Amino acid sequence: MMKTREMIRARRRRVVAGVIALVAMAVFPDVAHACPVCFDRDDEARIAFLATTGLLPGLPLGVGAGTGWWLRKRVREVEAKADRQEARGR
C-alpha cells in the first residue's frame, strides 16, 4: 500500500502533467487538432464522420442490451427445462 507522501507525490505529478498538457494545447492549438480529415470541406466525408460519431456511442449500448436479452432468454430456457424435469419426476 502506498504511503501518504507517495500518494501526494503521485497526485502532484498527475496535476502537473495535466497542466502542462493544457498549456501546450493553449500555446499550440494547431497541434490539438487530432484529425484534419474531420474538418474536410467535402460533404460526403463530413456526413460519413457524423454518422460514425452517432454510431459509436450506441454500439456499446447495443452490445450490452443484446447480452442482457440473450441472458434473459437463456435463463428462461434453463428454468423451463428444470420445470419439465421436475414435472416428469412427480
Jmol script that loads the backbone (N, CA, C; Angstrom):
load data "model"
ATOM      1  N   MET A   1       0.844  -1.182   0.000  1.00  0.00           N
ATOM      2  CA  MET A   1       0.000   0.000   0.000  1.00  0.00           C
ATOM      3  C   MET A   1       0.887   1.241   0.000  1.00  0.00           C
ATOM      4  N   MET A   2       0.480   2.225  -0.787  1.00  0.00           N
ATOM      5  CA  MET A   2       1.284   3.436  -0.892  1.00  0.00           C
ATOM      6  C   MET A   2       1.180   4.248   0.391  1.00  0.00           C
ATOM      7  N   LYS A   3       2.258   4.828   0.752  1.00  0.00           N
ATOM      8  CA  LYS A   3       2.244   5.697   1.908  1.00  0.00           C
ATOM      9  C   LYS A   3       1.621   7.032   1.518  1.00  0.00           C
ATOM     10  N   THR A   4       1.269   7.823   2.505  1.00  0.00           N
ATOM     11  CA  THR A   4       0.594   9.087   2.263  1.00  0.00           C
ATOM     12  C   THR A   4       1.457  10.038   1.437  1.00  0.00           C
ATOM     13  N   ARG A   5       2.735  10.125   1.738  1.00  0.00           N
ATOM     14  CA  ARG A   5       3.621  11.023   0.983  1.00  0.00           C
ATOM     15  C   ARG A   5       3.736  10.591  -0.471  1.00  0.00           C
ATOM     16  N   GLU A   6       3.817   9.295  -0.701  1.00  0.00           N
ATOM     17  CA  GLU A   6       3.914   8.797  -2.074  1.00  0.00           C
ATOM     18  C   GLU A   6       2.628   9.094  -2.843  1.00  0.00           C
ATOM     19  N   MET A   7       1.494   8.980  -2.179  1.00  0.00           N
ATOM     20  CA  MET A   7       0.227   9.281  -2.830  1.00  0.00           C
ATOM     21  C   MET A   7       0.149  10.759  -3.201  1.00  0.00           C
ATOM     22  N   ILE A   8       0.608  11.623  -2.314  1.00  0.00           N
ATOM     23  CA  ILE A   8       0.602  13.066  -2.580  1.00  0.00           C
ATOM     24  C   ILE A   8       1.520  13.382  -3.751  1.00  0.00           C
ATOM     25  N   ARG A   9       2.704  12.766  -3.784  1.00  0.00           N
ATOM     26  CA  ARG A   9       3.638  12.998  -4.885  1.00  0.00           C
ATOM     27  C   ARG A   9       3.050  12.527  -6.211  1.00  0.00           C
ATOM     28  N   ALA A  10       2.403  11.372  -6.205  1.00  0.00           N
ATOM     29  CA  ALA A  10       1.799  10.852  -7.430  1.00  0.00           C
ATOM     30  C   ALA A  10       0.687  11.780  -7.913  1.00  0.00           C
ATOM     31  N   ARG A  11      -0.103  12.284  -7.002  1.00  0.00           N
ATOM     32  CA  ARG A  11      -1.182  13.206  -7.363  1.00  0.00           C
ATOM     33  C   ARG A  11      -0.609  14.497  -7.932  1.00  0.00           C
ATOM     34  N   ARG A  12       0.450  15.003  -7.314  1.00  0.00           N
ATOM     35  CA  ARG A  12       1.087  16.224  -7.830  1.00  0.00           C
ATOM     36  C   ARG A  12       1.613  16.010  -9.238  1.00  0.00           C
ATOM     37  N   ARG A  13       2.229  14.844  -9.488  1.00  0.00           N
ATOM     38  CA  ARG A  13       2.744  14.555 -10.833  1.00  0.00           C
ATOM     39  C   ARG A  13       1.623  14.551 -11.860  1.00  0.00           C
ATOM     40  N   ARG A  14       0.492  13.951 -11.506  1.00  0.00           N
ATOM     41  CA  ARG A  14      -0.645  13.919 -12.436  1.00  0.00           C
ATOM     42  C   ARG A  14      -1.174  15.326 -12.709  1.00  0.00           C
ATOM     43  N   VAL A  15      -1.267  16.133 -11.663  1.00  0.00           N
ATOM     44  CA  VAL A  15      -1.759  17.502 -11.832  1.00  0.00           C
ATOM     45  C   VAL A  15      -0.798  18.299 -12.704  1.00  0.00           C
ATOM     46  N   VAL A  16       0.502  18.173 -12.440  1.00  0.00           N
ATOM     47  CA  VAL A  16       1.500  18.897 -13.226  1.00  0.00           C
ATOM     48  C   VAL A  16       1.442  18.455 -14.689  1.00  0.00           C
ATOM     49  N   ALA A  17       1.319  17.160 -14.933  1.00  0.00           N
ATOM     50  CA  ALA A  17       1.234  16.662 -16.303  1.00  0.00           C
ATOM     51  C   ALA A  17      -0.016  17.205 -16.998  1.00  0.00           C
ATOM     52  N   GLY A  18      -1.135  17.262 -16.290  1.00  0.00           N
ATOM     53  CA  GLY A  18      -2.360  17.817 -16.860  1.00  0.00           C
ATOM     54  C   GLY A  18      -2.232  19.297 -17.183  1.00  0.00           C
ATOM     55  N   VAL A  19      -1.611  20.038 -16.278  1.00  0.00           N
ATOM     56  CA  VAL A  19      -1.422  21.472 -16.508  1.00  0.00           C
ATOM     57  C   VAL A  19      -0.505  21.695 -17.710  1.00  0.00           C
ATOM     58  N   ILE A  20       0.563  20.906 -17.808  1.00  0.00           N
ATOM     59  CA  ILE A  20       1.482  21.040 -18.947  1.00  0.00           C
ATOM     60  C   ILE A  20       0.736  20.739 -20.249  1.00  0.00           C
ATOM     61  N   ALA A  21      -0.106  19.728 -20.253  1.00  0.00           N
ATOM     62  CA  ALA A  21      -0.861  19.383 -21.455  1.00  0.00           C
ATOM     63  C   ALA A  21      -1.823  20.509 -21.833  1.00  0.00           C
ATOM     64  N   LEU A  22      -2.522  21.077 -20.856  1.00  0.00           N
ATOM     65  CA  LEU A  22      -3.443  22.177 -21.147  1.00  0.00           C
ATOM     66  C   LEU A  22      -2.715  23.405 -21.665  1.00  0.00           C
ATOM     67  N   VAL A  23      -1.572  23.727 -21.074  1.00  0.00           N
ATOM     68  CA  VAL A  23      -0.789  24.877 -21.529  1.00  0.00           C
ATOM     69  C   VAL A  23      -0.283  24.636 -22.949  1.00  0.00           C
ATOM     70  N   ALA A  24       0.176  23.414 -23.216  1.00  0.00           N
ATOM     71  CA  ALA A  24       0.668  23.098 -24.558  1.00  0.00           C
ATOM     72  C   ALA A  24      -0.445  23.239 -25.589  1.00  0.00           C
ATOM     73  N   MET A  25      -1.668  22.798 -25.256  1.00  0.00           N
ATOM     74  CA  MET A  25      -2.777  22.938 -26.189  1.00  0.00           C
ATOM     75  C   MET A  25      -3.165  24.403 -26.387  1.00  0.00           C
ATOM     76  N   ALA A  26      -3.030  25.203 -25.344  1.00  0.00           N
ATOM     77  CA  ALA A  26      -3.360  26.624 -25.462  1.00  0.00           C
ATOM     78  C   ALA A  26      -2.315  27.367 -26.286  1.00  0.00           C
ATOM     79  N   VAL A  27      -1.049  26.995 -26.126  1.00  0.00           N
ATOM     80  CA  VAL A  27       0.031  27.675 -26.832  1.00  0.00           C
ATOM     81  C   VAL A  27       0.106  27.212 -28.294  1.00  0.00           C
ATOM     82  N   PHE A  28      -0.117  25.917 -28.522  1.00  0.00           N
ATOM     83  CA  PHE A  28      -0.036  25.344 -29.867  1.00  0.00           C
ATOM     84  C   PHE A  28      -1.386  24.730 -30.255  1.00  0.00           C
ATOM     85  N   PRO A  29      -2.386  25.538 -30.567  1.00  0.00           N
ATOM     86  CA  PRO A  29      -3.717  24.988 -30.848  1.00  0.00           C
ATOM     87  C   PRO A  29      -3.762  24.123 -32.105  1.00  0.00           C
ATOM     88  N   ASP A  30      -2.866  24.359 -33.064  1.00  0.00           N
ATOM     89  CA  ASP A  30      -2.866  23.539 -34.277  1.00  0.00           C
ATOM     90  C   ASP A  30      -2.511  22.097 -33.978  1.00  0.00           C
ATOM     91  N   VAL A  31      -1.708  21.868 -32.964  1.00  0.00           N
ATOM     92  CA  VAL A  31      -1.316  20.520 -32.599  1.00  0.00           C
ATOM     93  C   VAL A  31      -2.495  19.779 -31.963  1.00  0.00           C
ATOM     94  N   ALA A  32      -3.414  20.519 -31.357  1.00  0.00           N
ATOM     95  CA  ALA A  32      -4.535  19.903 -30.655  1.00  0.00           C
ATOM     96  C   ALA A  32      -5.541  19.260 -31.607  1.00  0.00           C
ATOM     97  N   HIS A  33      -5.551  19.644 -32.874  1.00  0.00           N
ATOM     98  CA  HIS A  33      -6.464  19.021 -33.836  1.00  0.00           C
ATOM     99  C   HIS A  33      -5.998  17.603 -34.095  1.00  0.00           C
ATOM    100  N   ALA A  34      -6.780  16.654 -33.637  1.00  0.00           N
ATOM    101  CA  ALA A  34      -6.392  15.251 -33.740  1.00  0.00           C
ATOM    102  C   ALA A  34      -6.563  14.723 -35.154  1.00  0.00           C
ATOM    103  N   CYS A  35      -7.529  15.234 -35.877  1.00  0.00           N
ATOM    104  CA  CYS A  35      -7.848  14.647 -37.173  1.00  0.00           C
ATOM    105  C   CYS A  35      -8.177  15.755 -38.169  1.00  0.00           C
ATOM    106  N   PRO A  36      -7.273  16.085 -39.068  1.00  0.00           N
ATOM    107  CA  PRO A  36      -7.571  17.137 -40.041  1.00  0.00           C
ATOM    108  C   PRO A  36      -8.659  16.718 -41.026  1.00  0.00           C
ATOM    109  N   VAL A  37      -8.899  15.422 -41.161  1.00  0.00           N
ATOM    110  CA  VAL A  37      -9.925  14.947 -42.084  1.00  0.00           C
ATOM    111  C   VAL A  37     -11.315  15.316 -41.580  1.00  0.00           C
ATOM    112  N   CYS A  38     -11.479  15.412 -40.261  1.00  0.00           N
ATOM    113  CA  CYS A  38     -12.787  15.746 -39.703  1.00  0.00           C
ATOM    114  C   CYS A  38     -13.251  17.132 -40.151  1.00  0.00           C
ATOM    115  N   PHE A  39     -12.327  17.972 -40.548  1.00  0.00           N
ATOM    116  CA  PHE A  39     -12.664  19.325 -40.975  1.00  0.00           C
ATOM    117  C   PHE A  39     -12.657  19.437 -42.497  1.00  0.00           C
ATOM    118  N   ASP A  40     -12.850  18.319 -43.160  1.00  0.00           N
ATOM    119  CA  ASP A  40     -12.842  18.271 -44.619  1.00  0.00           C
ATOM    120  C   ASP A  40     -14.031  19.045 -45.165  1.00  0.00           C
ATOM    121  N   ARG A  41     -13.831  19.720 -46.279  1.00  0.00           N
ATOM    122  CA  ARG A  41     -14.910  20.507 -46.869  1.00  0.00           C
ATOM    123  C   ARG A  41     -15.851  19.647 -47.720  1.00  0.00           C
ATOM    124  N   ASP A  42     -15.466  18.423 -47.984  1.00  0.00           N
ATOM    125  CA  ASP A  42     -16.287  17.520 -48.779  1.00  0.00           C
ATOM    126  C   ASP A  42     -17.494  17.077 -47.954  1.00  0.00           C
ATOM    127  N   ASP A  43     -18.688  17.321 -48.466  1.00  0.00           N
ATOM    128  CA  ASP A  43     -19.908  16.988 -47.720  1.00  0.00           C
ATOM    129  C   ASP A  43     -20.042  15.496 -47.469  1.00  0.00           C
ATOM    130  N   GLU A  44     -19.658  14.676 -48.435  1.00  0.00           N
ATOM    131  CA  GLU A  44     -19.785  13.230 -48.281  1.00  0.00           C
ATOM    132  C   GLU A  44     -18.930  12.720 -47.126  1.00  0.00           C
ATOM    133  N   ALA A  45     -17.705  13.209 -47.030  1.00  0.00           N
ATOM    134  CA  ALA A  45     -16.816  12.789 -45.941  1.00  0.00           C
ATOM    135  C   ALA A  45     -17.341  13.288 -44.596  1.00  0.00           C
ATOM    136  N   ARG A  46     -17.835  14.521 -44.580  1.00  0.00           N
ATOM    137  CA  ARG A  46     -18.345  15.087 -43.328  1.00  0.00           C
ATOM    138  C   ARG A  46     -19.554  14.295 -42.840  1.00  0.00           C
ATOM    139  N   ILE A  47     -20.447  13.922 -43.755  1.00  0.00           N
ATOM    140  CA  ILE A  47     -21.630  13.139 -43.376  1.00  0.00           C
ATOM    141  C   ILE A  47     -21.209  11.766 -42.857  1.00  0.00           C
ATOM    142  N   ALA A  48     -20.199  11.168 -43.492  1.00  0.00           N
ATOM    143  CA  ALA A  48     -19.714   9.863 -43.033  1.00  0.00           C
ATOM    144  C   ALA A  48     -19.152   9.955 -41.623  1.00  0.00           C
ATOM    145  N   PHE A  49     -18.392  11.000 -41.334  1.00  0.00           N
ATOM    146  CA  PHE A  49     -17.835  11.150 -39.992  1.00  0.00           C
ATOM    147  C   PHE A  49     -18.926  11.416 -38.962  1.00  0.00           C
ATOM    148  N   LEU A  50     -19.928  12.199 -39.322  1.00  0.00           N
ATOM    149  CA  LEU A  50     -21.029  12.447 -38.389  1.00  0.00           C
ATOM    150  C   LEU A  50     -21.816  11.172 -38.120  1.00  0.00           C
ATOM    151  N   ALA A  51     -22.046  10.373 -39.160  1.00  0.00           N
ATOM    152  CA  ALA A  51     -22.768   9.109 -38.976  1.00  0.00           C
ATOM    153  C   ALA A  51     -21.977   8.163 -38.076  1.00  0.00           C
ATOM    154  N   THR A  52     -20.673   8.107 -38.290  1.00  0.00           N
ATOM    155  CA  THR A  52     -19.829   7.258 -37.454  1.00  0.00           C
ATOM    156  C   THR A  52     -19.831   7.753 -36.014  1.00  0.00           C
ATOM    157  N   THR A  53     -19.815   9.064 -35.839  1.00  0.00           N
ATOM    158  CA  THR A  53     -19.856   9.631 -34.489  1.00  0.00           C
ATOM    159  C   THR A  53     -21.161   9.262 -33.793  1.00  0.00           C
ATOM    160  N   GLY A  54     -22.239   9.212 -34.520  1.00  0.00           N
ATOM    161  CA  GLY A  54     -23.514   8.814 -33.933  1.00  0.00           C
ATOM    162  C   GLY A  54     -23.593   7.320 -33.668  1.00  0.00           C
ATOM    163  N   LEU A  55     -22.944   6.527 -34.494  1.00  0.00           N
ATOM    164  CA  LEU A  55     -22.991   5.072 -34.346  1.00  0.00           C
ATOM    165  C   LEU A  55     -22.163   4.592 -33.156  1.00  0.00           C
ATOM    166  N   LEU A  56     -20.989   5.144 -32.987  1.00  0.00           N
ATOM    167  CA  LEU A  56     -20.070   4.622 -31.983  1.00  0.00           C
ATOM    168  C   LEU A  56     -20.589   4.700 -30.545  1.00  0.00           C
ATOM    169  N   PRO A  57     -21.254   5.760 -30.114  1.00  0.00           N
ATOM    170  CA  PRO A  57     -21.794   5.737 -28.747  1.00  0.00           C
ATOM    171  C   PRO A  57     -22.884   4.692 -28.553  1.00  0.00           C
ATOM    172  N   GLY A  58     -23.631   4.385 -29.606  1.00  0.00           N
ATOM    173  CA  GLY A  58     -24.704   3.405 -29.487  1.00  0.00           C
ATOM    174  C   GLY A  58     -24.232   1.972 -29.530  1.00  0.00           C
ATOM    175  N   LEU A  59     -23.051   1.751 -30.058  1.00  0.00           N
ATOM    176  CA  LEU A  59     -22.554   0.382 -30.204  1.00  0.00           C
ATOM    177  C   LEU A  59     -22.393  -0.331 -28.863  1.00  0.00           C
ATOM    178  N   PRO A  60     -21.740   0.247 -27.867  1.00  0.00           N
ATOM    179  CA  PRO A  60     -21.642  -0.454 -26.577  1.00  0.00           C
ATOM    180  C   PRO A  60     -22.999  -0.667 -25.918  1.00  0.00           C
ATOM    181  N   LEU A  61     -23.904   0.288 -26.097  1.00  0.00           N
ATOM    182  CA  LEU A  61     -25.248   0.120 -25.531  1.00  0.00           C
ATOM    183  C   LEU A  61     -25.958  -1.048 -26.204  1.00  0.00           C
ATOM    184  N   GLY A  62     -25.791  -1.174 -27.506  1.00  0.00           N
ATOM    185  CA  GLY A  62     -26.396  -2.288 -28.223  1.00  0.00           C
ATOM    186  C   GLY A  62     -25.812  -3.625 -27.803  1.00  0.00           C
ATOM    187  N   VAL A  63     -24.509  -3.661 -27.596  1.00  0.00           N
ATOM    188  CA  VAL A  63     -23.867  -4.903 -27.155  1.00  0.00           C
ATOM    189  C   VAL A  63     -24.375  -5.283 -25.762  1.00  0.00           C
ATOM    190  N   GLY A  64     -24.473  -4.304 -24.883  1.00  0.00           N
ATOM    191  CA  GLY A  64     -24.984  -4.578 -23.538  1.00  0.00           C
ATOM    192  C   GLY A  64     -26.424  -5.036 -23.554  1.00  0.00           C
ATOM    193  N   ALA A  65     -27.256  -4.371 -24.362  1.00  0.00           N
ATOM    194  CA  ALA A  65     -28.658  -4.763 -24.448  1.00  0.00           C
ATOM    195  C   ALA A  65     -28.792  -6.152 -25.071  1.00  0.00           C
ATOM    196  N   GLY A  66     -28.009  -6.437 -26.081  1.00  0.00           N
ATOM    197  CA  GLY A  66     -28.049  -7.755 -26.705  1.00  0.00           C
ATOM    198  C   GLY A  66     -27.617  -8.854 -25.758  1.00  0.00           C
ATOM    199  N   THR A  67     -26.598  -8.587 -24.972  1.00  0.00           N
ATOM    200  CA  THR A  67     -26.137  -9.563 -23.988  1.00  0.00           C
ATOM    201  C   THR A  67     -27.205  -9.794 -22.921  1.00  0.00           C
ATOM    202  N   GLY A  68     -27.820  -8.717 -22.461  1.00  0.00           N
ATOM    203  CA  GLY A  68     -28.901  -8.853 -21.477  1.00  0.00           C
ATOM    204  C   GLY A  68     -30.072  -9.637 -22.025  1.00  0.00           C
ATOM    205  N   TRP A  69     -30.453  -9.377 -23.282  1.00  0.00           N
ATOM    206  CA  TRP A  69     -31.543 -10.107 -23.921  1.00  0.00           C
ATOM    207  C   TRP A  69     -31.208 -11.592 -24.025  1.00  0.00           C
ATOM    208  N   TRP A  70     -29.973 -11.907 -24.441  1.00  0.00           N
ATOM    209  CA  TRP A  70     -29.562 -13.297 -24.577  1.00  0.00           C
ATOM    210  C   TRP A  70     -29.557 -14.004 -23.217  1.00  0.00           C
ATOM    211  N   LEU A  71     -29.034 -13.334 -22.175  1.00  0.00           N
ATOM    212  CA  LEU A  71     -29.014 -13.932 -20.840  1.00  0.00           C
ATOM    213  C   LEU A  71     -30.426 -14.205 -20.335  1.00  0.00           C
ATOM    214  N   ARG A  72     -31.324 -13.243 -20.554  1.00  0.00           N
ATOM    215  CA  ARG A  72     -32.709 -13.423 -20.112  1.00  0.00           C
ATOM    216  C   ARG A  72     -33.344 -14.618 -20.823  1.00  0.00           C
ATOM    217  N   LYS A  73     -33.106 -14.716 -22.129  1.00  0.00           N
ATOM    218  CA  LYS A  73     -33.638 -15.829 -22.902  1.00  0.00           C
ATOM    219  C   LYS A  73     -33.059 -17.154 -22.410  1.00  0.00           C
ATOM    220  N   ARG A  74     -31.777 -17.177 -22.143  1.00  0.00           N
ATOM    221  CA  ARG A  74     -31.106 -18.408 -21.685  1.00  0.00           C
ATOM    222  C   ARG A  74     -31.625 -18.828 -20.313  1.00  0.00           C
ATOM    223  N   VAL A  75     -31.822 -17.878 -19.413  1.00  0.00           N
ATOM    224  CA  VAL A  75     -32.345 -18.202 -18.078  1.00  0.00           C
ATOM    225  C   VAL A  75     -33.742 -18.790 -18.192  1.00  0.00           C
ATOM    226  N   ARG A  76     -34.556 -18.219 -19.063  1.00  0.00           N
ATOM    227  CA  ARG A  76     -35.904 -18.749 -19.246  1.00  0.00           C
ATOM    228  C   ARG A  76     -35.871 -20.179 -19.798  1.00  0.00           C
ATOM    229  N   GLU A  77     -34.939 -20.446 -20.729  1.00  0.00           N
ATOM    230  CA  GLU A  77     -34.813 -21.805 -21.277  1.00  0.00           C
ATOM    231  C   GLU A  77     -34.398 -22.796 -20.197  1.00  0.00           C
ATOM    232  N   VAL A  78     -33.437 -22.406 -19.371  1.00  0.00           N
ATOM    233  CA  VAL A  78     -32.965 -23.300 -18.306  1.00  0.00           C
ATOM    234  C   VAL A  78     -34.072 -23.542 -17.287  1.00  0.00           C
ATOM    235  N   GLU A  79     -34.803 -22.475 -16.932  1.00  0.00           N
ATOM    236  CA  GLU A  79     -35.913 -22.643 -15.985  1.00  0.00           C
ATOM    237  C   GLU A  79     -37.006 -23.530 -16.560  1.00  0.00           C
ATOM    238  N   ALA A  80     -37.298 -23.373 -17.850  1.00  0.00           N
ATOM    239  CA  ALA A  80     -38.326 -24.216 -18.480  1.00  0.00           C
ATOM    240  C   ALA A  80     -37.878 -25.668 -18.496  1.00  0.00           C
ATOM    241  N   LYS A  81     -36.613 -25.896 -18.768  1.00  0.00           N
ATOM    242  CA  LYS A  81     -36.092 -27.259 -18.769  1.00  0.00           C
ATOM    243  C   LYS A  81     -36.166 -27.862 -17.365  1.00  0.00           C
ATOM    244  N   ALA A  82     -35.828 -27.076 -16.353  1.00  0.00           N
ATOM    245  CA  ALA A  82     -35.900 -27.555 -14.972  1.00  0.00           C
ATOM    246  C   ALA A  82     -37.345 -27.862 -14.582  1.00  0.00           C
ATOM    247  N   ASP A  83     -38.279 -27.016 -15.034  1.00  0.00           N
ATOM    248  CA  ASP A  83     -39.695 -27.255 -14.746  1.00  0.00           C
ATOM    249  C   ASP A  83     -40.181 -28.545 -15.404  1.00  0.00           C
ATOM    250  N   ARG A  84     -39.745 -28.790 -16.642  1.00  0.00           N
ATOM    251  CA  ARG A  84     -40.153 -30.021 -17.331  1.00  0.00           C
ATOM    252  C   ARG A  84     -39.592 -31.259 -16.613  1.00  0.00           C
ATOM    253  N   GLN A  85     -38.352 -31.150 -16.178  1.00  0.00           N
ATOM    254  CA  GLN A  85     -37.740 -32.295 -15.475  1.00  0.00           C
ATOM    255  C   GLN A  85     -38.419 -32.519 -14.136  1.00  0.00           C
ATOM    256  N   GLU A  86     -38.783 -31.436 -13.475  1.00  0.00           N
ATOM    257  CA  GLU A  86     -39.480 -31.563 -12.191  1.00  0.00           C
ATOM    258  C   GLU A  86     -40.863 -32.168 -12.396  1.00  0.00           C
ATOM    259  N   ALA A  87     -41.548 -31.800 -13.471  1.00  0.00           N
ATOM    260  CA  ALA A  87     -42.859 -32.356 -13.755  1.00  0.00           C
ATOM    261  C   ALA A  87     -42.772 -33.853 -14.071  1.00  0.00           C
ATOM    262  N   ARG A  88     -41.719 -34.269 -14.722  1.00  0.00           N
ATOM    263  CA  ARG A  88     -41.538 -35.681 -15.046  1.00  0.00           C
ATOM    264  C   ARG A  88     -41.240 -36.489 -13.788  1.00  0.00           C
ATOM    265  N   GLY A  89     -40.554 -35.861 -12.845  1.00  0.00           N
ATOM    266  CA  GLY A  89     -40.169 -36.553 -11.619  1.00  0.00           C
ATOM    267  C   GLY A  89     -41.338 -36.777 -10.674  1.00  0.00           C
ATOM    268  N   ARG A  90     -42.406 -36.069 -10.828  1.00  0.00           N
ATOM    269  CA  ARG A  90     -43.556 -36.193  -9.917  1.00  0.00           C
ATOM    270  C   ARG A  90     -44.424 -37.309 -10.279  1.00  0.00           C
TER     271      ARG A  90
END
end "model"
wireframe off; spacefill off
backbone 0.3
color backbone group
